[in-house]
Protein backbone atom coordinates (compact mmCIF):
# COMPACT_ATOMS: atom_id res chain seq x y z
CA UNK A 1 0.00 0.00 0.00
CA UNK A 2 2.95 2.30 0.55
CA UNK A 3 3.77 2.20 -3.14
CA UNK A 4 0.28 3.13 -4.37
CA UNK A 5 0.73 6.93 -4.24
CA UNK A 6 3.94 6.65 -6.25
CA UNK A 7 2.25 4.39 -8.78
CA UNK A 8 -0.62 6.83 -9.01
CA UNK A 9 1.71 9.77 -9.67
CA UNK A 10 3.53 7.75 -12.31
CA UNK A 11 0.25 6.83 -13.98
CA UNK A 12 -0.89 10.45 -13.89
CA UNK A 13 2.36 11.69 -15.48
CA UNK A 14 2.09 8.93 -18.10
CA UNK A 15 -1.48 9.99 -18.92
CA UNK A 16 -0.48 13.64 -19.22
CA UNK A 17 2.43 12.75 -21.48
CA UNK A 18 0.40 10.46 -23.75
CA UNK A 19 -2.51 12.87 -23.99
CA UNK A 20 -0.05 15.63 -24.92
CA UNK A 21 1.43 13.46 -27.66
CA UNK A 22 -2.12 12.91 -28.92
CA UNK A 23 -2.59 16.69 -29.07
CA UNK A 24 0.63 17.11 -31.05
CA UNK A 25 -0.42 14.42 -33.52
CA UNK A 26 -3.83 16.03 -33.88
CA UNK A 27 -2.15 19.36 -34.57
CA UNK A 28 0.07 17.82 -37.24
CA UNK A 29 -3.05 16.53 -39.00
CA UNK A 30 -4.56 20.02 -39.10
CA UNK A 31 -2.99 21.75 -42.15
CA UNK A 32 -4.60 25.13 -41.49
CA UNK A 33 -3.18 25.33 -37.98
CA UNK A 34 0.26 24.31 -39.25
CA UNK A 35 0.13 27.03 -41.90
CA UNK A 36 -0.93 29.54 -39.21
CA UNK A 37 2.00 28.59 -36.98
CA UNK A 38 4.55 28.78 -39.79
CA UNK A 39 3.20 32.09 -41.10
CA UNK A 40 2.91 33.67 -37.65
CA UNK A 41 6.54 33.06 -36.73
CA UNK A 42 8.16 33.65 -40.12
CA UNK A 43 6.55 35.85 -42.77
CA UNK A 44 4.36 37.73 -40.30
CA UNK A 45 7.39 38.81 -38.26
CA UNK A 46 9.40 39.77 -41.35
CA UNK A 47 6.54 41.80 -42.84
CA UNK A 48 5.75 43.54 -39.54
CA UNK A 49 9.39 44.54 -39.12
CA UNK A 50 10.09 45.72 -42.67
CA UNK A 51 6.68 47.25 -43.39
CA UNK A 52 6.85 49.52 -40.35
CA UNK A 53 8.09 52.76 -41.96
CA UNK A 54 9.67 55.76 -40.34
CA UNK A 55 7.40 58.62 -39.34
CA UNK A 56 7.95 60.20 -42.77
CA UNK A 57 9.03 57.94 -45.59
CA UNK A 58 8.58 58.45 -49.33
CA UNK A 59 5.86 61.04 -48.86
CA UNK A 60 4.41 62.21 -52.16
CA UNK A 61 4.81 65.94 -52.81
CA UNK A 62 4.05 68.22 -55.74
CA UNK A 63 5.23 71.79 -56.23
CA UNK A 64 3.61 74.59 -58.18
CA UNK A 65 6.52 76.88 -59.12
CA UNK A 66 4.94 80.14 -60.29
CA UNK A 67 8.14 82.09 -59.68
CA UNK A 68 10.73 80.07 -61.67
CA UNK A 69 13.55 81.83 -59.86
CA UNK A 70 16.86 80.58 -58.43
CA UNK A 71 15.31 80.62 -54.93
CA UNK A 72 12.30 78.57 -55.98
CA UNK A 73 14.64 76.13 -57.75
CA UNK A 74 16.60 75.74 -54.50
CA UNK A 75 13.40 74.93 -52.65
CA UNK A 76 12.34 72.36 -55.26
CA UNK A 77 15.71 70.61 -55.15
CA UNK A 78 15.72 70.41 -51.34
CA UNK A 79 13.05 67.68 -51.26
CA UNK A 80 14.56 64.25 -51.87
CA UNK A 81 14.36 60.67 -50.56
CA UNK A 82 14.01 59.00 -48.16
CA UNK A 83 11.64 61.45 -46.47
CA UNK A 84 10.03 62.65 -49.71
CA UNK A 85 9.68 61.39 -53.21
CA UNK A 86 11.14 63.48 -56.00
CA UNK A 87 8.74 66.45 -56.25
CA UNK A 88 6.35 66.53 -59.18
CA UNK A 89 6.22 69.94 -60.87
CA UNK A 90 2.57 70.58 -61.73
CA UNK A 91 0.52 73.59 -62.91
CA UNK A 92 -1.88 75.30 -60.54
CA UNK A 93 -4.89 73.71 -62.25
CA UNK A 94 -3.72 70.20 -61.26
CA UNK A 95 -3.60 70.87 -57.51
CA UNK A 96 -7.21 70.02 -56.65
CA UNK A 97 -7.51 66.99 -58.98
CA UNK A 98 -4.19 65.63 -57.70
CA UNK A 99 -5.16 65.90 -54.05
CA UNK A 100 -8.71 64.68 -54.63
CA UNK A 101 -7.38 61.54 -56.29
CA UNK A 102 -4.82 60.96 -53.51
CA UNK A 103 -1.75 61.27 -55.76
CA UNK A 104 -0.13 63.91 -53.55
CA UNK A 105 -0.01 64.23 -49.78
CA UNK A 106 1.58 67.68 -49.95
CA UNK A 107 1.34 70.42 -52.58
CA UNK A 108 3.57 73.47 -52.17
CA UNK A 109 2.54 76.58 -54.12
CA UNK A 110 5.36 79.10 -54.63
CA UNK A 111 3.72 82.39 -55.74
CA UNK A 112 4.93 84.69 -58.56
CA UNK A 113 7.68 87.19 -57.71
CA UNK A 114 8.55 85.19 -54.60
CA UNK A 115 12.30 85.78 -54.80
CA UNK A 116 11.88 89.50 -55.50
CA UNK A 117 9.59 89.95 -52.50
CA UNK A 118 11.98 88.00 -50.24
CA UNK A 119 14.92 90.21 -51.25
CA UNK A 120 12.76 93.31 -50.76
CA UNK A 121 11.85 92.16 -47.21
CA UNK A 122 8.12 91.95 -47.89
CA UNK A 123 7.67 88.52 -46.17
CA UNK A 124 5.72 86.75 -48.97
CA UNK A 125 3.55 83.72 -48.22
CA UNK A 126 3.86 80.19 -49.57
CA UNK A 127 0.77 78.03 -49.59
CA UNK A 128 1.12 74.45 -48.36
CA UNK A 129 -1.81 72.12 -49.09
CA UNK A 130 -1.92 68.94 -46.98
CA UNK A 131 -4.01 65.80 -47.37
CA UNK A 132 -4.90 65.34 -43.69
CA UNK A 133 -6.48 61.93 -44.28
CA UNK A 134 -2.93 60.58 -44.11
CA UNK A 135 -2.66 61.56 -40.50
CA UNK A 136 0.85 60.47 -39.50
CA UNK A 137 2.55 61.83 -42.61
CA UNK A 138 0.48 65.02 -42.59
CA UNK A 139 1.44 65.92 -39.02
CA UNK A 140 5.15 65.12 -39.32
CA UNK A 141 5.59 66.30 -42.91
CA UNK A 142 4.18 69.72 -42.11
CA UNK A 143 7.06 70.40 -39.73
CA UNK A 144 9.65 68.94 -42.12
CA UNK A 145 8.49 71.14 -45.00
CA UNK A 146 8.46 74.29 -42.89
CA UNK A 147 12.03 73.63 -41.73
CA UNK A 148 13.24 72.87 -45.25
CA UNK A 149 11.70 75.97 -46.81
CA UNK A 150 12.84 78.25 -43.98
CA UNK A 151 16.36 76.81 -44.16
CA UNK A 152 16.66 77.34 -47.90
CA UNK A 153 15.32 80.90 -47.71
CA UNK A 154 17.69 81.84 -44.86
CA UNK A 155 20.63 80.29 -46.68
CA UNK A 156 19.76 82.19 -49.84
CA UNK A 157 19.63 85.48 -47.97
CA UNK A 158 22.88 84.86 -46.05
CA UNK A 159 24.69 83.51 -49.12
CA UNK A 160 26.06 80.66 -46.99
CA UNK A 161 24.85 77.91 -44.67
CA UNK A 162 25.51 79.10 -41.13
CA UNK A 163 24.94 76.82 -38.19
CA UNK A 164 22.91 78.70 -35.57
CA UNK A 165 24.74 79.20 -32.31
CA UNK A 166 22.97 77.73 -29.32
CA UNK A 167 23.62 78.63 -25.68
CA UNK A 168 23.66 74.93 -24.69
CA UNK A 169 25.38 72.08 -26.52
CA UNK A 170 23.08 69.07 -26.25
CA UNK A 171 24.94 65.77 -26.69
CA UNK A 172 22.65 62.88 -27.69
CA UNK A 173 23.52 59.32 -26.78
CA UNK A 174 21.01 56.74 -27.91
CA UNK A 175 21.22 53.46 -26.02
CA UNK A 176 20.07 49.99 -27.07
CA UNK A 177 19.11 51.17 -30.59
CA UNK A 178 21.71 53.75 -31.71
CA UNK A 179 20.30 54.27 -35.21
CA UNK A 180 16.66 54.22 -34.07
CA UNK A 181 15.89 51.28 -36.36
CA UNK A 182 12.18 50.50 -36.46
CA UNK A 183 13.01 46.95 -37.56
CA UNK A 184 14.62 46.19 -34.22
CA UNK A 185 11.48 47.16 -32.36
CA UNK A 186 8.91 45.79 -34.79
CA UNK A 187 10.35 42.28 -35.16
CA UNK A 188 10.78 41.58 -31.46
CA UNK A 189 7.40 43.02 -30.49
CA UNK A 190 5.76 40.91 -33.18
CA UNK A 191 7.24 37.76 -31.60
CA UNK A 192 6.05 38.86 -28.16
CA UNK A 193 2.51 39.51 -29.43
CA UNK A 194 2.42 36.30 -31.49
CA UNK A 195 3.38 34.17 -28.49
CA UNK A 196 0.27 35.42 -26.69
CA UNK A 197 -2.02 35.15 -29.70
CA UNK A 198 -1.01 31.70 -30.88
CA UNK A 199 -0.97 30.09 -27.44
CA UNK A 200 -4.57 31.14 -26.81
CA UNK A 201 -5.67 30.06 -30.27
CA UNK A 202 -4.01 26.64 -30.21
CA UNK A 203 -5.26 25.54 -26.79
CA UNK A 204 -8.76 26.87 -27.33
CA UNK A 205 -9.02 25.39 -30.81
CA UNK A 206 -7.75 22.01 -29.54
CA UNK A 207 -10.55 21.78 -26.99
CA UNK A 208 -13.25 22.98 -29.36
CA UNK A 209 -11.99 20.61 -32.06
CA UNK A 210 -12.40 17.65 -29.70
CA UNK A 211 -15.88 18.77 -28.80
CA UNK A 212 -16.90 19.15 -32.44
CA UNK A 213 -15.37 15.78 -33.43
CA UNK A 214 -16.90 13.99 -30.46
CA UNK A 215 -13.57 12.78 -29.08
CA UNK A 216 -14.15 14.52 -25.74
CA UNK A 217 -16.78 11.87 -24.98
CA UNK A 218 -14.17 9.19 -25.59
CA UNK A 219 -11.92 10.81 -23.02
CA UNK A 220 -14.72 10.85 -20.45
CA UNK A 221 -14.95 7.04 -20.43
CA UNK A 222 -11.19 6.65 -20.06
CA UNK A 223 -9.41 6.55 -16.67
CA UNK A 224 -8.19 10.15 -16.99
CA UNK A 225 -9.13 13.21 -14.97
CA UNK A 226 -10.01 16.72 -16.18
CA UNK A 227 -6.74 17.90 -14.62
CA UNK A 228 -4.74 15.49 -16.78
CA UNK A 229 -6.64 16.45 -19.93
CA UNK A 230 -6.09 20.15 -19.31
CA UNK A 231 -2.41 19.88 -18.37
CA UNK A 232 -1.74 17.80 -21.48
CA UNK A 233 -3.14 20.55 -23.68
CA UNK A 234 -1.18 23.21 -21.81
CA UNK A 235 2.23 21.53 -22.12
CA UNK A 236 1.81 20.32 -25.69
CA UNK A 237 0.56 23.59 -27.18
CA UNK A 238 2.99 25.57 -25.04
CA UNK A 239 5.86 23.47 -26.36
CA UNK A 240 4.85 24.21 -29.94
CA UNK A 241 4.77 27.97 -29.31
CA UNK A 242 8.10 27.97 -27.44
CA UNK A 243 9.87 26.09 -30.22
CA UNK A 244 8.31 28.31 -32.89
CA UNK A 245 9.35 31.47 -31.01
CA UNK A 246 12.90 30.14 -30.63
CA UNK A 247 13.15 29.39 -34.35
CA UNK A 248 11.80 32.85 -35.16
CA UNK A 249 14.33 34.57 -32.87
CA UNK A 250 17.31 32.69 -34.29
CA UNK A 251 16.48 32.40 -37.98
CA UNK A 252 14.13 35.32 -38.71
CA UNK A 253 15.13 38.07 -36.27
CA UNK A 254 18.85 37.39 -35.97
CA UNK A 255 19.32 35.66 -39.32
CA UNK A 256 17.12 37.38 -41.89
CA UNK A 257 16.65 40.78 -40.24
CA UNK A 258 20.08 40.99 -38.56
CA UNK A 259 18.62 42.34 -35.32
CA UNK A 260 21.02 42.02 -32.37
CA UNK A 261 19.67 40.44 -29.19
CA UNK A 262 21.18 42.14 -26.15
CA UNK A 263 20.10 39.65 -23.48
CA UNK A 264 19.86 35.92 -22.91
CA UNK A 265 17.60 34.03 -25.29
CA UNK A 266 17.42 31.22 -22.72
CA UNK A 267 16.06 33.63 -20.10
CA UNK A 268 13.51 34.96 -22.57
CA UNK A 269 12.40 31.40 -23.30
CA UNK A 270 12.00 30.81 -19.56
CA UNK A 271 9.82 33.91 -19.16
CA UNK A 272 7.85 32.93 -22.28
CA UNK A 273 7.23 29.48 -20.78
CA UNK A 274 5.83 31.05 -17.61
CA UNK A 275 3.67 33.32 -19.73
CA UNK A 276 2.41 30.38 -21.78
CA UNK A 277 1.23 28.71 -18.58
CA UNK A 278 -1.13 31.69 -18.15
CA UNK A 279 -2.22 32.22 -21.75
CA UNK A 280 -2.86 28.54 -22.52
CA UNK A 281 -5.06 28.38 -19.44
CA UNK A 282 -6.84 31.46 -20.73
CA UNK A 283 -7.38 29.75 -24.08
CA UNK A 284 -8.99 26.74 -22.39
CA UNK A 285 -11.23 29.01 -20.33
CA UNK A 286 -12.43 30.81 -23.47
CA UNK A 287 -13.02 27.47 -25.19
CA UNK A 288 -15.26 26.32 -22.32
CA UNK A 289 -17.29 29.53 -22.63
CA UNK A 290 -17.63 29.36 -26.43
CA UNK A 291 -19.86 26.73 -27.99
CA UNK A 292 -18.33 26.76 -31.46
CA UNK A 293 -15.27 27.94 -33.32
CA UNK A 294 -16.98 31.14 -34.61
CA UNK A 295 -17.92 32.08 -31.03
CA UNK A 296 -14.35 31.37 -29.94
CA UNK A 297 -13.10 33.69 -32.69
CA UNK A 298 -15.35 36.50 -31.50
CA UNK A 299 -14.13 36.06 -27.93
CA UNK A 300 -10.54 36.20 -29.19
CA UNK A 301 -11.17 39.62 -30.70
CA UNK A 302 -12.50 40.92 -27.39
CA UNK A 303 -9.59 39.48 -25.41
CA UNK A 304 -6.57 39.79 -27.71
CA UNK A 305 -6.99 43.45 -28.68
CA UNK A 306 -6.85 44.80 -25.11
CA UNK A 307 -4.03 42.41 -24.22
CA UNK A 308 -1.88 43.55 -27.13
CA UNK A 309 -2.78 47.25 -27.23
CA UNK A 310 -2.78 47.99 -23.50
CA UNK A 311 0.09 45.81 -22.30
CA UNK A 312 2.81 48.36 -23.09
CA UNK A 313 4.04 46.90 -26.35
CA UNK A 314 2.36 49.38 -28.69
CA UNK A 315 2.07 52.41 -26.39
CA UNK A 316 4.14 53.02 -23.25
CA UNK A 317 2.12 52.35 -20.12
CA UNK A 318 3.15 55.74 -18.76
CA UNK A 319 1.04 57.37 -21.49
CA UNK A 320 -2.12 55.52 -20.48
CA UNK A 321 -4.73 56.67 -17.93
CA UNK A 322 -4.06 55.51 -14.39
CA UNK A 323 -7.19 53.36 -14.29
CA UNK A 324 -6.11 51.45 -17.40
CA UNK A 325 -2.61 50.91 -16.01
CA UNK A 326 -4.00 49.51 -12.77
CA UNK A 327 -6.45 47.19 -14.53
CA UNK A 328 -3.83 45.85 -16.92
CA UNK A 329 -1.63 44.79 -14.01
CA UNK A 330 -3.98 41.81 -13.75
CA UNK A 331 -3.08 40.75 -17.30
CA UNK A 332 -0.09 38.43 -17.80
CA UNK A 333 0.86 40.17 -21.03
CA UNK A 334 1.70 43.40 -19.19
CA UNK A 335 4.40 41.69 -17.17
CA UNK A 336 5.54 39.54 -20.10
CA UNK A 337 6.04 42.55 -22.36
CA UNK A 338 7.92 44.40 -19.62
CA UNK A 339 10.22 41.46 -18.92
CA UNK A 340 10.76 40.65 -22.61
CA UNK A 341 11.69 44.22 -23.50
CA UNK A 342 14.11 44.36 -20.57
CA UNK A 343 15.77 41.09 -21.63
CA UNK A 344 15.85 41.45 -25.41
CA UNK A 345 16.43 45.20 -25.66
CA UNK A 346 18.44 46.08 -22.56
CA UNK A 347 20.14 42.78 -21.71
CA UNK A 348 18.53 42.49 -18.27
CA UNK A 349 19.10 39.41 -16.14
CA UNK A 350 16.93 37.44 -13.75
CA UNK A 351 17.83 39.85 -10.94
CA UNK A 352 15.94 42.57 -12.83
CA UNK A 353 12.92 40.69 -14.21
CA UNK A 354 12.12 38.43 -11.24
CA UNK A 355 9.18 40.64 -10.10
CA UNK A 356 7.56 40.24 -13.52
CA UNK A 357 8.20 36.49 -13.43
CA UNK A 358 6.59 36.24 -9.99
CA UNK A 359 3.56 38.23 -11.16
CA UNK A 360 3.16 35.99 -14.22
CA UNK A 361 3.30 32.87 -12.01
CA UNK A 362 0.62 34.22 -9.66
CA UNK A 363 -1.67 35.31 -12.50
CA UNK A 364 -1.08 32.02 -14.30
CA UNK A 365 -1.99 30.00 -11.20
CA UNK A 366 -5.24 31.94 -10.82
CA UNK A 367 -6.12 31.48 -14.51
CA UNK A 368 -5.24 27.79 -14.37
CA UNK A 369 -7.48 27.15 -11.35
CA UNK A 370 -10.32 29.14 -12.90
CA UNK A 371 -9.98 27.26 -16.19
CA UNK A 372 -9.78 23.90 -14.43
CA UNK A 373 -12.92 24.67 -12.44
CA UNK A 374 -14.77 25.75 -15.56
CA UNK A 375 -13.49 22.72 -17.48
CA UNK A 376 -14.71 20.33 -14.80
CA UNK A 377 -18.14 21.98 -14.84
CA UNK A 378 -18.31 21.66 -18.61
CA UNK A 379 -17.35 17.97 -18.52
CA UNK A 380 -19.85 17.22 -15.77
CA UNK A 381 -22.61 18.82 -17.85
CA UNK A 382 -21.63 16.71 -20.84
CA UNK A 383 -21.57 13.57 -18.73
N, C-alpha and C positions, 0 to 999 in steps of 0.2 A: 504493500500500500504506500510505502514511502516513495516509490518510484513513479507513482501515478501523476503527480503534478508535473514532473519533468517530462513524462511521456505526453502529457496534454500540451505543454508548451511546445514540444517538438512537433506535434501534430498540427498545432495552430500555425506555427511558422511554415510548415510544409504546405498547408492549405493556402496561406497568403502568397507564398512563392508560386505555387501552381496556378492559382487564380490570376496572378499578375502576368504569368507567361501566356495564359489564355487571352488576356487583354491585349498583349503585344501582338499575338497572332491575329486576333480580330482586327487590330489596327492595320496590320500589313495587308489584310484582304480588303481594306477600304481604300480604293485608289484616290478618291477625292480628298480624304484626310491626308494621305501621303503627299499629294500635290500641294495641299495647303501648308504642310510642315516645311517642305522643301522651298516653296515660294517665300514663306514668311521669314525664313532665316537665310535667304540668299538674295534673290532679286529684289525683294521688298526693302531690305536694308541698303542695298547698293543704290536703288532708285531714290530712297528717302534721303540718303546722304548727298548724292550728286545733284538731285533736283531741287535742293534747298538753296536758292540763290542768295546773293548778298542783298542788302536793303535796296540797292539800286544797281541793276545789272541789265545792260542792253536795252535801256529805255528808248522808245522811239520818239524822235524829235524832228520837227520841221521848222524851217526858218523862212520868214518872209522878209527879204532884204530889199527895202524900198529906198535905201540910201546908196548902196553900191559904192561905198567909200573904203579907204584902207582900214578904218576903225571897225566898220561892220564886217569886213573880211576877217579881221583878227577874231572877232566874236564868233563868227561861223566856224573858223578853224580850231577853236578852243574846245569844241565838243567832239569827243572821240571815245572809242571803247577803252575799258570795259563798262564804264558807267552808262554811256550813251552809244547808240548806233550813230553811224555817220549821218549828219543832218541832211534832210531832204530839202532842197531849195524849191519852194512852191510860190505861185502867185497868190495874191490876197483872196482871190475868188475861190481858191481851193481849201481855205481854212475850215469853213463850216462843214463841207462834205467830208473832208479828211477826218475831222474829229467825230462827226456823226457816225461814220463807218468804223471807227475804232482803229484807224491806221496810225494815228499819232496820239501819244499821251501828252506831249507838250508841243505847243506852237508858239514860237517867239517872233513877234512882229517888230522889226526895226524901222522906225518911221523915216520919211524923207528928211534930208538935211540934218541927220542925226549928228554927224561928226562936226558940222559947222556950229550947231547949237552947243555941243559939248565944249568946243574951243572958245566959244563966246561966253561961256559960263551961264547959260540959260537953263540948265538942269532939265533936259528933255526927258520924256517918258518912253519906256519900252513896254509894250503890252505882252504879257505872258498868259497864254490860254492853256488851261490844265484840264485834262479829263479826270475828274475826281472819282470816277467809278473804279479806277485802279488805285485804291486807297494808299497802299504802302508806298508805291512809286510816286504818287502825287505829292504826298507829304514830304518825303525825303528829297525828291527831285527839285521841288520848289526852292529849298535851301541851297542845293548844289548849283542851280542855274543862277541864282542871285549872286553867289560868291564868284562864280566864273565871270559873269558879265561885269561885276564891280571890279574884279581884279584886272580884267583886260582894259577897262576904261582908265583905271588909275595908272596902269603901266603905260598906256598910250600918252597920258598927260605928262607923266614924269620922265618919259623917254627911256626909262630903265626899270627893271624889276627890283624894287627895294623891299627887303624884309622888314616888316614893322618891328620896332623896338618895343619890347614888353618889360614891365618893371620886375616881373618874376619869371625865372626860367624853370618851366615845368618839365621834369624828366619822367617819361613814361616807361614803365617796366611791366610788360605783360607776362604773367606767369601762367604755366600749364598749357597755354595755347598762344605762343608768341605772335603768330601771323593772323590770329583771329579766324582760323579756318572753320567755316560752317560744317564742313565734312566731318571734322573730328567730333563735333557735338551731335550732328544728326545721326550718324551711324551708330554710336553707342546708345543714344537715347532710343533709337528704334529697336535695338536688341532688348533693352530694359522693358519697353512697352510690350514687345512681342512675347516676352516670357510670361507676363501677366495674362495677355489675351489668349495665347494658345493653351496655357495650362487650364484655364477655365473652360475653354471650348472642348478640349479633348476629354476631360473627366466627365463633364456634363453630357457630351454626345455619347460617350461610352455607356452611361447608365440609361439614357433614353433609347439608344440603339438596342440594348438588351430588352427593354420593356416593349419596344415595337416588334422585335423578332420573337418575343415569347420565351427567351432563354432565362429571364429572371425567375419564371416559375420553376424551371429545372433546378436552379440554384436553391430554391426554397425547400425542395425535397432532399437535398444533399446535406450531409452532416457538417455544414459550415454556418457560421454566425454572421449577422449583419456587419459586425466589426471586421471580420476577416474579408468580407466582400469589399467593404469600403477601403480598407487599408491596401488591398491588392490594386485597386484602381488608382489610389494616390501614388504608390511607389512606382507603378509601371508607367503611368502617364508623366509623372514627374521626371523619371529617368529619360524619357524621350525628349522632353523639353530641355533638360540639362545638357544632354549630348548635342542636341541641335544648336543650343546657344554657344557651347564650346567650339563647335565646328565653325559657326558664324564668326566668333571672335578671332579665331586663328586664321581662317582662310579668306573670309570676306573683309573684315575690318583691317587686320594686320596685313594680309596678303594682297588683296585686290585694291583696297583703298589706301594702304600704307599709313594707317593711323597708329601712332605710338600709344601703347598702354603703359601708363605710369606705374600702376600698382600690380599686385599679385592676382593673376587670373585664378589661381587656386582659391584664394580668399573670396573672390567674387563668386565663384561656383558654390562655395559654402554658403554664402549669404543668399544666393539664388535658390539653393536647396531648401533653406529655411522658409524663404518666401513661397516656394512651391507647395510646402506643407499647408500654408494658409489658403492659397488661391485654388488648389485642387479641391480642398474641402469646400470652398465657396462654390466651385463648379458643381459638386455633388448636391449641395443645398439647392442651388437654382434648378437642377434637374429634377429634384423631388417636388418642387413647386410647379414646374411646367408639366403639362400633360402631353406635349408633342414637341417636335423639333422646331416648328415655326414659333410656338410660344417661348421656347428656350432662346431663340434668336432675338425676340423682342425684349426679353429680360436682359440679354447681354448688352443691348444698346443702352438700357437704363443704368446698368452697372458699370460697364467698361468706360463710357465717356467721362463720368465724374472721376473714376479712378485714374485715368490717364491725364485729364486736363487739370485736376486739382491736387495732384500729388507732388507738384514741384518740378516736374520734368519739362513742361511746356512754359509755364510762368513761375518765376520765383515765388515761394510761399510768402515772402515778406511783402509782396505786392497785393496779396489777397486780403479781404476783410477778416477781422479777428475771429468772427464766428465760423467762417469757413475753415480757417486754419485749425481751430479747436476741434471741429467735427472731423476733419480729415486725419487727425491723429489716431482715430480709431480704425483707419484703413491701413492694411499692411503695405500697400504700394507707396505710401508717404515715406515710411522708414526704409523701404527697399531702394527707392530712388535716391534718398539722401545717402545711404551707405554705398550704393553703386557709384554715384558721382564722386564720393570721397575716395573710393578705391581706384577707379579707372582713370579719373582726371587728376587727382592730387596725390596718388600713391599712398593713401592712408593705410594703416595697419589695423590689426584687431583691437589694439589699445584705443583706437579712435572710434571705431564703428561698433563696439560692443553694446552701447545703449540701444542702437537701432536693431541689432541682432536680438537683444532681450525683448524689445517691444514686439518684434515679428513673432517670436516664439510664443509670447503671451496671447497675442491676437490670433495666431494660428491654432493654439490649443482651444480657445473659445469657439472659433469657427468649426474646428473638428468636432467638438462635443455637440454643438448645435446641429451640425450636419448629420452626425451619427444618430442623434435623437430623432430628427426628422426622417431619416432613412429607415429607422426601426418602425416608426409609425406608418410609413408608406408600405413597408413589407407586411406589417400586421394587417393592414386594410386589404392588401391583395390576398393574403392567406384566408 
